Amino acid sequence: MAKQKPLIDADGEVRELTAADFKRMKPFSALPKDEQAKLRKLGRPKSDKPKELVTVRLDADGLAFLRSGGPGWQTRLNALVASAAKRAKKPKRGAAR
């Protein structure tokens, strides 16, 4: 039997699959149960505090500022809101406790 070519080259690129590759493939259900369990656990772990999808209207200039920072502007907006909420919770100096 000829040695099969690796699916991924040195650059991490996946080669085109051949008919022989498809013949060697098995359905997920044919895998041992322990392997199926491992594969089902792949992916991002569940968060203790998942984010919530919301719709919000922002001023055009504020949105332009956030987007000008490039990808990740929604994460930066979330950080700004969280920071403002944290500051708002702190008692003011000289305020009665």
C-alpha positions in Angstrom: 0.0 0.0 0.0 1.4 3.4 -1.0 2.0 5.9 1.8 -0.7 8.6 1.8 0.2 12.2 1.4 -0.2 14.5 4.4 -3.4 16.6 4.2 -1.5 19.7 5.3 1.7 21.1 3.9 4.6 22.9 5.7 2.7 26.2 5.3 -0.4 24.8 6.9 -2.4 24.7 3.6 -4.7 21.8 3.1 -4.2 20.0 -0.2 -7.1 19.0 -2.5 -8.8 15.8 -1.3 -8.6 12.8 -3.6 -11.0 9.9 -4.2 -8.7 7.8 -2.1 -9.0 10.3 0.8 -12.8 10.1 0.6 -12.7 6.3 0.6 -10.7 6.3 3.9 -13.2 8.7 5.6 -15.7 7.2 8.1 -19.0 8.7 9.4 -18.9 10.3 12.8 -21.2 7.6 14.1 -18.6 4.9 13.2 -16.1 6.4 15.6 -15.7 4.9 19.1 -17.9 6.6 21.7 -15.0 8.0 23.6 -13.7 9.7 20.4 -17.1 11.1 19.7 -17.3 12.6 23.2 -13.9 14.3 22.7 -14.9 15.8 19.4 -18.2 17.1 20.7 -16.3 19.0 23.4 -14.3 21.0 20.8 -14.9 24.7 20.4 -15.2 27.6 22.7 -16.1 26.8 26.3 -19.4 28.0 27.6 -19.1 31.4 29.4 -20.3 31.9 33.0 -21.6 35.3 31.9 -22.5 35.1 28.2 -22.9 38.3 26.3 -26.4 39.4 25.3 -27.4 40.6 21.8 -28.8 44.1 21.9 -29.6 46.9 19.4 -28.4 50.4 20.3 -28.4 53.6 18.4 -25.2 55.7 18.5 -24.2 59.1 17.2 -22.5 58.8 13.9 -19.3 60.6 15.1 -19.0 58.3 18.1 -19.5 55.2 16.0 -17.0 56.5 13.4 -14.5 57.0 16.3 -14.9 53.5 17.5 -14.7 52.0 14.0 -11.6 54.0 13.1 -9.7 51.8 15.5 -10.2 48.9 13.2 -11.5 45.4 14.0 -12.5 44.9 17.6 -14.5 48.1 17.9 -17.5 46.3 19.5 -15.1 44.8 22.1 -13.8 48.3 22.8 -17.3 49.7 23.1 -18.1 46.9 25.6 -15.0 47.8 27.6 -16.0 51.5 27.7 -19.5 50.6 28.9 -18.2 48.2 31.5 -15.7 50.9 32.7 -18.4 53.5 33.0 -20.6 51.2 34.9 -17.8 50.3 37.3 -17.1 54.0 37.9 -20.8 54.7 38.5 -21.0 52.0 41.2 -18.1 53.5 43.3 -19.2 55.8 46.1 -18.4 59.4 45.6 -15.7 61.0 47.9 -17.3 62.6 50.9 -20.7 60.9 50.3 -22.4 59.4 53.3 -22.0 55.6 53.4 
